[in-house]
Amino acid sequence: MNALKYGDKSAAVREWQNFLFGAGYKKVVADGDFGKNTKDATIDFQKKNELAGTGIVDNQTYAKAMQLNFELVKNPADVAMTGPNWPPPPDFKALTYSQVQALFGKIEFKLQANGSNVTITNNWVKENMVTVEIPQLANKPPYFRKKFNFHKKAAPQFQKLFIAWEKAKLIDRILTFDGDFNPRLIKGSTSLSNHSFGTGFDINASTNGLGVIPALVGKEGCVRELVPIANKLGFYWGGHFTRKDGMHFEIAKII
């Protein structure tokens, strides 16, 4: 693999941009074009990690990123429970954006000043959102609450999911609950996130960042053991996305 530098355009650049965005560099867009924002973020990442601030993604930069779970090469197709490919993907796909709109309703919106959050301008929220109780989350930081907003079509599955995790004695795998309904764009995109439709949620965000290998079984904050049950109840895990998002779960089918 070649070093990445200003002016490069490739899929490898896009993967590096996904990592930078997940590391908190919100000006970086994963478009595969190594422009000024990507160079500036790379320099800042290097300096913060005591590397030479060259803006070139070299061996030392990759090595540091890999310590933070950046996936430089795809792992072999080993499905051992302790490996990075477990659990395997389900036999269904995540919904496309048009499928989400068709199933959960079309949202009309305008962007807020920060360029990522949105204000919903039609009656979609009143017509589609309900509040549900998830007592299994009452003691989970950072919100310490048990009432959450979810789409009315998916709310029963949302409740059943946490009941099933509790029966399987897996609730202790959830260290933090990091968000449910939140009208905003997909990070680095111009399309609405599933959080905007009240059909997605995030857990253990600090150990399952965007663009990195989700925490492995046995490691702090791992959510992998939760995935098979989630799949049975119609949820798709972000760890199976092309751009890994291990904290994220979203409804993919109504059951």
N, C-alpha and C positions, 0 to 999 in steps of 0.2 A: 504494500500500500504506500502511495506517495504522500508526502507532507501536503497539507492544505494551506493555501495562501490567498491573499487578496486577488480577486479577479477570477479565481477558479469557479467552475460551474459543474456540479456533479451530484450524484446521489449521496456520495460520501460527505459532501458539504452539507446536504440536507440533514443527514444523521447528526453531524456535529452541531448544526443549528438547533435541532431538537434538544440535544443535551444542554446547550447553553440556555435555551428558553426554560427548560425544566430546572436549571440551576439559578434561575431568577433574573435572567437578562431579558426583560420583557420587550425591548426594542428589536430583538432578533426575530426575523420572520423566516420560517423554514421553507424557503423558495429555491434552495440549491444554488444560490448565487452568493459567493463570498464577497460581500460588499463592505462598506464602511462600518455599519453597525456590528456585523459579525467580527470584523477585525478589532474594533474597539472592545467588544465583549471578550474576545480571546485574549487580548492584552491584559485586561483587568483580571480575568481568570488566572492567567499565568502569574501576575504579580501577587495576587492574593494567596497563591500556592507556592511562593518563593521560587518561581521560575523566571527565566529571562523574558521580559515583555516584548517579544518579537512580533507577535500577531500571527506567527506561523505555527500551525498545528504539527509539531514534530514529535519524535519518539517520547521525549520527556513530558510533553503536554498530554499525549495519549495515555502515557503510563499513569499520570496523576488522575486523569479522568476515569480510567479503568478502576482505580482505587475507590472511586465514587460510583461504581457500578455502570459506567458507560460500556456498552457492548460494541467492541471493536470489530469482532468477527462473529458470525452466527454460530451458536453452539450446535454440536452434533445432535441428531435426533434420538437422544437418550431420554426415556420417560421415567427414569428412577425418581422416586418421590423426593429425594434430596437434590435433584438436579434442576437446571434452569428451564427445562422443557415440561416440567410437571406443574399442574395437571395439563393434559392435552386439551386442545380446543374442543368445544361441543360440536354436535352435528348440525348446528344452525349458525347463521351469521348475524353480526350486528346489523341493525336497521340502517339503511341509507337515510340521508337527510329528507328526501322526498317521501320515503316510507314513514318516517317519524311524523311528518306533517299530515300525511293521509290518515294515520292512525290516531293521532293525538290532537289534531286541529292546527289550523294555520295561525301563527302569531304575527300580528302587525306590530312594528316597533320602531323606535328611533334610538340612535346611539347617544349615550351620555358623554359628557365632556372627556372622560378618561379614555374613550375610544374602545372599550371592551365591554363594559356593562351596558345594558339596554333598558329602556322604559317601554313596557308593553302598552300599546295605544288602543287596542280593541278590547272587547269584553271577554277575551280568552280566559283570563284568570278566574273571573266570577263563574264562568261556565264550566270550567274543567278542574280547578284545584280544590282539594279537600285537606283537612287536618286530621292526622292519624296519630295514635299513641303507640310508641315503641318503648315500653318500660325497660327493656334490656339496655337502653342507651342512657338512662337517667343519670348514671354516675360516670359517664364517659366525657372526658374533656374534649374540646375546650368549652362546649356549650352547656353541659350538665343539664340537659332537658330531655323530656320524653315525648314532646309533641312536635311533629314535623309535617311539612307541607309536601304533598305528593299528588300526582295526577289521579283522578277518580277511577280511571280504568285500571291503573296499576297498583293502587293503594292496597287492595287485599293481598296481592303478592308480596308487597313490601313488608306488611305485617307478618305474613306467613314465613318469610325468609328468616326473620330474627327469632321467631318461635322455633323454627327448624334448627337454626344454629345453636339455640339454647338447649334443645333436646339432645343435640349431638355433643354437648359440653364444649362448644367452641367459642362462646361469647368472650372468653378471656383472651382470645386472639385479637379482639378489637381493642386497641389501646386508645385511639382517638376517633371521633366521628367528625369529619371535616367539611361537611356541607351536603345539602339536599337541593331544594328549589332555589335557584339563583339565576335570574335573567341576565345572560351574558353570551358573548360569542365564544366559540371554541378557541382555545389559546392558539394564537398565530393564524387564525382563519377569519373569514367574513360570514360564516354560517353560525346559526345559533347552536349553543351547546345543548346536550340533553338535559342539563340542569335547568335550562330555561323552560323545558316542557314538564318539569317535575317528574322525570322518569329516570334520573340518575343520582348517585350519591358517592361520596368519597370517604374512605377510612384509612387510617395509618399513613397519612400523606408524607410525613417526614422520612419514612423509610421506603417509600415506593414512589419516587419522583417521576416526573414526565421524562421520557427519553432514556431511561436507564433500566437495567435488569431488576425486576421486583425482588424484594428480599426473599431469600431461599428458606425452605422449611427448616425450622430450628433456630432461625435468626430473629432478632428483635423486629417486631412489626410485620412479620410475614402474614399474608392473607391467603396464601395458596390453598390451605386446607379448607377455606370457606368456599372456594370456587365450585367444586362439584355439586354441592347442595344448591348454590345460586343458579347454576346451569339447569338443574332439574326444575327450578321454579321460574325459568324463563329469563334469567339475567345473564348478560354477557360481561365478561371481565376485561378491563382495559389492558391487562397484561398480555392479552392475545391480539391486541391491535398491532398494526405494523409499526406505529409510533407508540411504544409501550407506555402505558399509563396505569401502573399497578395498583394505585389507590382507588381506581374508578370501577364502579359497577353500574350497568344501565339495563333497562328493560329491552328485550329483543323480541319477545313474543308474549301475548296475553294467553294465559292458560286458565 
